[in-house]
């Protein structure tokens, strides 16, 4: 019955403002659900008797469920439509959020997190795909702002979770989270589904029929995903282990421990909402490299200090530094490879987000949690190095969802075509055609 109601909504394509609001709600809901779960991880760990290794295994189940479902979500977007898939994924994420709260042992926690991870993985791919469509319709970059909604939702979820930890059990808290999510999807779901009816044909397929532009730049898309994943590793680590670090190492009260993730999410939300202005002021290269290095400095500060305020400040620096790396990488992937580019880079990127927490767990059991969290700094530096590799790539013609970009996609201060043209014309005769193709990034 629910599927038929959502499918019926396709007959009424929404306006751009309504669609943008609905996608923002979906991103915010995803963040709220994840932030709520992150704030209660210490309580869930205590209730199930999970030590660091067992908790790492449980979080690995969350990661495996998400990564497996990301691949399936790409196929569902083609078969059912991106909007319908996003709506169903939002509902599934809301419902499955209750499962960790009812676990009484590690096996039950692993099973619950496997399903919860599958739902959140579906939301991540579908929401980013719809976000790229919204960018194409608006004619200007918007994905950083939409990811800012995710961070804002994570902040609110962490704050509510921290307060709830002092007055209510995990299960009742997560049930309320699920009910709120279903209420939000009752409005956003039909709007998202309606986007499928108004989407141009070019947005519904990987590339136009009869396209002769050859294979997509898969290697470049994979590197973009690696940039996103190297920094998403830090986001996953702070989300799932930050509160536990503050409790165990600095003896923070539950509410103050939750404030670590809250400060991280708040800083990330602010950085993403200001992403467009930051790119205009500094250029993408400086923003990405400088942000990654700032994040590395922040996490080293947080794990080496014995002062709670200093540690909280370190988490804020991590949030500010990592804020725009993931959305900028995914937006570039969408411009280069269309929906398939988003799917590939998102899957690679979220490998870091979802694979980081279990890796931290294994390392924490052997070397201590502060040392394990210090690996976030190494991954941030790796992301900065990878940025230079992407800047030098000679890309083939991208497959944009639709024409209408009002400004070129940048990596540095100059358009990609301008940067690559001198190098390309020196390589071999005929590469000028690739340079002309790259000017598709400058439509409008």
C-alpha positions as CSV (number, residue, x, y, z in Angstrom):
1,X,0.0,0.0,0.0
2,X,2.8,2.4,0.9
3,X,4.6,1.6,-2.4
4,X,1.4,2.4,-4.4
5,X,0.9,5.7,-2.5
6,X,4.4,6.8,-3.3
7,X,4.2,5.7,-6.9
8,X,1.0,7.7,-7.4
9,X,3.0,10.8,-6.3
10,X,4.9,10.6,-9.6
11,X,2.0,12.3,-11.4
12,X,2.8,15.6,-9.7
13,X,6.3,16.8,-10.3
14,X,7.4,19.1,-7.5
15,X,8.8,22.6,-7.8
16,X,12.6,23.0,-7.4
17,X,12.1,24.7,-4.0
18,X,10.0,21.8,-2.7
19,X,12.3,19.2,-4.1
20,X,15.3,20.9,-2.6
21,X,13.6,21.1,0.8
22,X,12.6,17.4,0.6
23,X,16.2,16.4,-0.2
24,X,17.5,18.5,2.6
25,X,15.0,16.8,5.0
26,X,16.2,13.4,3.8
27,X,19.9,14.4,4.5
28,X,19.0,15.9,7.8
29,X,17.0,12.8,8.8
30,X,19.9,10.5,7.9
31,X,22.2,12.6,10.1
32,X,19.7,12.7,12.9
33,X,19.3,9.0,13.0
34,X,23.0,8.4,12.8
35,X,23.8,11.0,15.4
36,X,21.2,9.5,17.8
37,X,22.8,6.1,17.4
38,X,26.3,7.5,17.8
39,X,25.4,9.2,21.1
40,X,24.1,6.0,22.6
41,X,26.9,3.7,21.5
42,X,28.5,3.7,25.0
43,X,25.1,2.7,26.5
44,X,24.6,0.0,23.9
45,X,28.1,-1.3,24.5
46,X,27.4,-1.6,28.2
47,X,24.0,-3.2,27.8
48,X,25.3,-5.9,25.4
49,X,28.6,-6.5,27.3
50,X,30.7,-5.7,24.2
51,X,34.4,-4.9,24.7
52,X,36.4,-2.9,22.1
53,X,36.9,-5.9,19.9
54,X,33.3,-7.1,20.0
55,X,32.0,-3.5,19.4
56,X,34.4,-3.3,16.4
57,X,32.9,-6.5,15.0
58,X,29.4,-5.2,15.5
59,X,30.3,-1.9,13.7
60,X,31.9,-4.0,10.9
61,X,28.5,-5.6,10.4
62,X,27.0,-2.1,10.0
63,X,29.6,-1.3,7.4
64,X,29.1,-4.5,5.5
65,X,25.4,-4.0,5.4
66,X,25.8,-0.5,4.1
67,X,28.3,-1.3,1.5
68,X,26.4,-4.3,0.2
69,X,23.2,-2.3,-0.1
70,X,24.9,0.6,-1.8
71,X,25.5,-1.7,-4.8
72,X,21.9,-2.8,-4.8
73,X,20.6,0.8,-4.4
74,X,22.3,1.8,-7.7
75,X,20.3,-0.9,-9.5
76,X,17.1,0.1,-7.7
77,X,17.5,3.7,-8.7
78,X,17.5,2.6,-12.4
79,X,14.6,0.3,-12.0
80,X,12.3,2.2,-9.6
81,X,13.5,5.7,-10.0
82,X,15.9,7.7,-7.9
83,X,13.2,9.6,-6.0
84,X,11.2,6.5,-5.1
85,X,14.3,4.7,-4.0
86,X,15.3,7.6,-1.8
87,X,11.8,7.7,-0.2
88,X,11.8,4.0,0.6
89,X,15.4,4.2,1.9
90,X,14.4,7.0,4.3
91,X,11.5,5.0,5.6
92,X,13.7,1.9,6.1
93,X,16.4,3.9,7.9
94,X,13.8,5.3,10.3
95,X,12.4,1.9,11.1
96,X,15.7,0.0,11.4
97,X,17.0,2.7,13.8
98,X,15.2,0.9,16.7
99,X,17.1,-2.4,16.2
100,X,20.3,-1.7,18.1
101,X,18.3,-0.5,21.1
102,X,16.6,-3.9,21.6
103,X,19.8,-5.9,21.4
104,X,20.7,-7.9,24.5
105,X,24.0,-9.4,23.4
106,X,26.7,-9.1,20.7
107,X,25.0,-11.4,18.2
108,X,21.8,-9.5,18.3
109,X,23.6,-6.2,18.1
110,X,25.5,-7.5,15.0
111,X,22.2,-8.5,13.3
112,X,20.5,-5.3,14.1
113,X,23.4,-3.2,12.9
114,X,23.6,-5.2,9.7
115,X,20.0,-4.2,8.8
116,X,20.5,-0.7,10.1
117,X,23.6,-0.3,8.0
118,X,21.9,-1.6,4.9
119,X,19.2,1.1,5.3
120,X,21.6,3.9,5.9
121,X,23.7,2.8,2.9
122,X,20.7,3.0,0.7
123,X,19.9,6.5,1.9
124,X,23.5,7.7,1.3
125,X,23.5,6.6,-2.4
126,X,20.0,7.7,-3.2
127,X,20.2,11.1,-1.4
128,X,23.4,12.0,-3.1
129,X,22.0,11.0,-6.5
130,X,18.9,13.1,-6.0
131,X,21.2,15.9,-4.7
132,X,23.1,15.9,-8.0
133,X,19.8,16.2,-9.9
134,X,18.8,19.1,-7.8
135,X,22.2,20.8,-8.6
136,X,21.5,20.2,-12.3
137,X,18.0,21.8,-12.1
138,X,19.2,24.7,-10.0
139,X,22.2,25.4,-12.2
140,X,24.6,26.0,-9.3
141,X,26.5,23.8,-6.8
142,X,24.3,22.8,-3.8
143,X,25.6,19.5,-2.6
144,X,27.8,20.9,0.1
145,X,24.7,22.7,1.6
146,X,22.7,19.5,1.5
147,X,25.5,17.7,3.3
148,X,25.4,20.5,5.8
149,X,21.8,19.4,6.5
150,X,23.2,15.9,7.3
151,X,25.7,17.5,9.7
152,X,23.0,19.6,11.3
153,X,20.8,16.6,11.7
154,X,23.7,14.7,13.3
155,X,24.3,17.6,15.7
156,X,20.7,17.6,16.8
157,X,20.6,13.8,17.1
158,X,23.8,13.8,19.2
159,X,22.4,16.6,21.5
160,X,19.1,14.8,22.0
161,X,20.9,11.5,22.5
162,X,23.2,13.0,25.1
163,X,20.3,14.4,27.1
164,X,18.2,11.2,26.6
165,X,21.0,9.1,28.0
166,X,20.5,10.6,31.4
167,X,16.7,10.2,31.6
168,X,15.6,7.3,29.3
169,X,16.8,3.9,28.1
170,X,18.2,3.3,24.6
171,X,15.1,1.4,23.2
172,X,12.5,4.1,24.1
173,X,14.8,6.8,22.8
174,X,15.4,5.1,19.4
175,X,11.7,4.3,19.0
176,X,10.9,8.0,19.3
177,X,13.6,8.7,16.7
178,X,12.0,6.2,14.4
179,X,8.5,7.8,14.8
180,X,9.9,11.2,14.1
181,X,11.6,9.9,11.0
182,X,8.4,8.3,9.7
183,X,6.6,11.6,10.3
184,X,9.1,13.5,8.2
185,X,9.1,11.0,5.4
186,X,5.3,11.3,5.3
187,X,5.8,14.7,3.8
188,X,9.2,14.4,2.1
189,X,8.5,11.0,0.5
190,X,5.8,12.0,-2.0
191,X,7.9,15.1,-3.0
192,X,11.0,12.9,-3.7
193,X,8.9,10.4,-5.7
194,X,7.4,13.3,-7.7
195,X,11.0,14.2,-8.9
196,X,11.1,11.1,-11.0
197,X,8.2,12.4,-13.1
198,X,9.9,15.7,-13.8
199,X,13.5,14.4,-14.3
200,X,14.8,14.7,-17.8
201,X,15.7,11.5,-19.6
202,X,19.3,12.2,-19.3
203,X,19.0,12.0,-15.5
204,X,17.4,8.6,-15.6
205,X,20.1,6.8,-17.5
206,X,23.9,6.6,-17.2
207,X,24.6,8.1,-20.6
208,X,22.5,9.2,-23.6
209,X,21.6,6.5,-26.1
210,X,24.1,6.3,-28.9
211,X,26.8,8.1,-26.9
212,X,30.2,7.6,-28.5
213,X,32.4,9.2,-25.9
214,X,33.9,5.9,-24.9
215,X,34.4,4.6,-21.3
216,X,34.0,6.8,-18.3
217,X,37.1,7.9,-16.4
218,X,36.7,5.1,-13.9
219,X,40.1,5.5,-12.4
220,X,39.5,9.2,-11.8
221,X,36.1,8.5,-10.2
222,X,37.8,5.9,-8.0
223,X,40.4,8.4,-6.9
224,X,37.7,10.9,-6.1
225,X,36.0,8.3,-4.0
226,X,39.4,7.6,-2.3
227,X,39.7,11.3,-1.4
228,X,36.2,11.3,0.0
229,X,36.8,8.0,1.8
230,X,40.1,9.1,3.4
231,X,38.3,12.0,5.1
232,X,35.1,10.0,5.7
233,X,37.2,7.7,7.8
234,X,37.6,10.5,10.2
235,X,33.9,11.2,10.3
236,X,33.1,7.6,11.1
237,X,35.8,7.4,13.7
238,X,34.6,10.5,15.6
239,X,30.9,9.5,15.2
240,X,31.3,6.0,16.7
241,X,34.3,6.4,19.0
242,X,34.6,10.0,20.0
243,X,32.1,9.8,22.9
244,X,33.7,6.7,24.2
245,X,37.2,8.3,24.1
246,X,36.0,11.2,26.1
247,X,34.3,9.0,28.7
248,X,37.2,6.5,29.1
249,X,40.2,8.8,28.7
250,X,39.0,12.1,30.1
251,X,36.2,10.8,32.5
252,X,33.6,13.0,30.8
253,X,30.0,12.8,31.9
254,X,27.6,11.2,29.4
255,X,26.2,14.6,28.3
256,X,29.7,16.1,27.9
257,X,30.9,13.0,26.0
258,X,28.1,13.4,23.5
259,X,29.1,17.1,23.2
260,X,32.3,15.9,21.4
261,X,30.3,14.6,18.4
262,X,27.9,17.5,18.7
263,X,30.7,20.0,18.4
264,X,32.2,18.0,15.5
265,X,28.9,17.9,13.7
266,X,28.2,21.6,14.4
267,X,31.5,22.7,13.0
268,X,31.0,20.4,9.9
269,X,27.5,21.9,9.3
270,X,28.8,25.4,9.5
271,X,31.7,24.6,7.2
272,X,29.4,23.0,4.6
273,X,26.8,25.7,4.7
274,X,29.6,28.2,3.9
275,X,31.2,25.9,1.4
276,X,30.4,28.0,-1.7
277,X,31.9,31.1,-0.2
278,X,34.9,29.2,1.0
279,X,35.6,27.8,-2.5
280,X,35.2,31.3,-4.0
281,X,37.6,32.8,-1.4
282,X,40.3,30.1,-1.3
283,X,39.8,27.9,-4.3
284,X,39.1,24.2,-4.1
285,X,42.7,23.1,-3.9
286,X,43.6,25.3,-0.9
287,X,40.3,24.5,0.7
288,X,40.7,20.7,0.4
289,X,44.4,20.5,1.2
290,X,44.2,23.1,4.0
291,X,41.0,21.5,5.4
292,X,42.6,18.0,5.5
293,X,45.7,19.3,7.3
294,X,43.5,21.2,9.8
295,X,41.6,18.0,10.5
296,X,44.9,16.2,11.1
297,X,46.0,18.8,13.6
298,X,42.6,18.7,15.3
299,X,42.5,15.0,15.9
300,X,46.1,14.9,17.2
301,X,45.1,17.6,19.6
302,X,42.1,15.7,20.8
303,X,43.9,12.4,21.4
304,X,47.0,13.8,23.1
305,X,45.5,16.2,25.6
306,X,44.3,15.5,29.1
307,X,42.0,18.6,29.1
308,X,38.4,18.1,28.2
309,X,37.9,21.6,26.7
310,X,41.0,21.2,24.6
311,X,39.8,17.8,23.3
312,X,36.4,19.2,22.4
313,X,38.1,22.0,20.6
314,X,40.1,19.4,18.7
315,X,36.9,17.7,17.5
316,X,35.6,21.1,16.3
317,X,38.8,21.6,14.2
318,X,38.3,18.1,12.7
319,X,34.7,19.0,11.7
320,X,35.8,22.3,10.1
321,X,38.6,20.7,8.2
322,X,36.7,17.8,6.8
323,X,33.4,19.7,6.1
324,X,33.7,20.2,2.4
325,X,36.0,17.4,1.2
326,X,33.3,14.7,0.8
327,X,30.6,16.7,-0.9
328,X,33.0,18.4,-3.3
329,X,34.5,15.1,-4.4
330,X,31.0,13.5,-4.9
331,X,29.8,16.6,-6.9
332,X,32.8,16.3,-9.2
333,X,32.1,12.6,-9.6
334,X,28.5,13.4,-10.6
335,X,29.7,15.9,-13.1
336,X,32.2,13.5,-14.7
337,X,30.2,10.3,-14.6
338,X,26.5,11.1,-14.0
339,X,24.6,8.8,-11.6
340,X,27.0,5.9,-12.1
341,X,29.8,8.2,-11.1
342,X,28.0,9.1,-8.0
343,X,27.4,5.5,-7.2
344,X,31.0,4.5,-7.7
345,X,32.6,7.4,-5.8
346,X,30.0,7.2,-3.0
347,X,30.6,3.5,-2.5
348,X,34.4,4.0,-2.4
349,X,33.9,7.1,-0.2
350,X,31.6,5.5,2.4
351,X,34.0,2.6,2.7
352,X,36.1,5.0,4.8
353,X,33.1,6.2,6.7
354,X,31.7,2.8,7.5
355,X,35.0,0.8,7.5
356,X,36.8,3.3,9.8
357,X,35.0,2.5,13.1
358,X,35.6,-1.3,13.1
359,X,39.3,-0.6,12.2
360,X,39.5,1.8,15.1
361,X,38.0,-0.9,17.3
362,X,40.6,-3.5,16.4
363,X,43.4,-1.0,16.8
364,X,42.0,0.2,20.1
365,X,42.0,-3.3,21.6
366,X,45.7,-3.6,20.9
367,X,47.2,-0.2,21.0
368,X,44.7,1.9,22.9
369,X,41.9,4.1,21.8
370,X,43.9,7.4,21.5
371,X,46.5,5.7,19.3
372,X,43.7,4.2,17.1
373,X,42.0,7.6,16.7
374,X,45.4,9.1,15.7
375,X,45.1,7.2,12.4
376,X,42.5,9.7,11.4
377,X,45.3,12.2,11.0
378,X,47.2,9.8,8.7
379,X,44.1,9.4,6.5
380,X,43.5,13.2,6.3
381,X,47.1,13.7,5.1
382,X,46.5,11.0,2.5
383,X,43.5,12.8,1.3
384,X,45.6,16.0,0.9
385,X,48.1,14.1,-1.2
386,X,45.4,12.5,-3.4
387,X,44.0,16.0,-4.2
388,X,47.2,16.8,-6.1
389,X,46.9,13.6,-8.1
390,X,43.3,14.5,-9.2
391,X,44.4,18.0,-10.2
392,X,46.8,16.5,-12.8
393,X,44.4,14.0,-14.3
394,X,43.6,14.5,-18.0
395,X,39.9,13.7,-17.9
396,X,37.7,12.5,-20.8
397,X,34.4,14.1,-21.6
398,X,32.1,14.0,-18.6
399,X,28.5,12.9,-18.7
400,X,26.6,15.6,-17.0
401,X,23.0,14.9,-15.8
402,X,21.9,17.9,-17.9
403,X,23.1,21.2,-19.2
404,X,22.8,24.4,-17.2
405,X,25.8,24.7,-14.9
406,X,26.2,28.4,-14.3
407,X,29.9,28.1,-13.4
408,X,32.7,25.6,-14.2
409,X,33.6,22.8,-11.8
410,X,36.9,23.9,-10.3
411,X,39.9,22.2,-8.9
412,X,42.0,25.2,-8.0
413,X,41.0,28.7,-9.2
414,X,40.8,28.0,-12.9
415,X,38.3,25.9,-14.9
416,X,39.4,22.3,-15.6
417,X,39.6,22.9,-19.4
418,X,41.9,25.9,-18.9
419,X,44.2,24.0,-16.6
420,X,44.4,20.9,-18.8
421,X,44.6,22.4,-22.3
422,X,48.3,23.3,-22.4
423,X,49.3,19.9,-21.1
424,X,46.9,18.0,-23.3
425,X,48.0,19.6,-26.5
426,X,51.6,18.6,-25.8
427,X,50.9,14.9,-25.3
428,X,49.8,13.9,-28.8
429,X,48.1,15.1,-31.9
430,X,44.4,15.2,-31.6
431,X,44.1,15.7,-27.8
432,X,42.5,19.1,-28.5
433,X,39.2,17.3,-29.0
434,X,39.4,16.1,-25.4
435,X,40.0,19.7,-24.3
436,X,37.0,20.9,-26.2
437,X,34.9,18.1,-24.6
438,X,36.1,19.3,-21.2
439,X,34.4,22.6,-21.9
440,X,31.1,20.9,-21.2
441,X,32.0,21.7,-17.6
442,X,31.6,25.4,-18.5
443,X,28.1,25.3,-20.0
444,X,26.3,28.6,-19.2
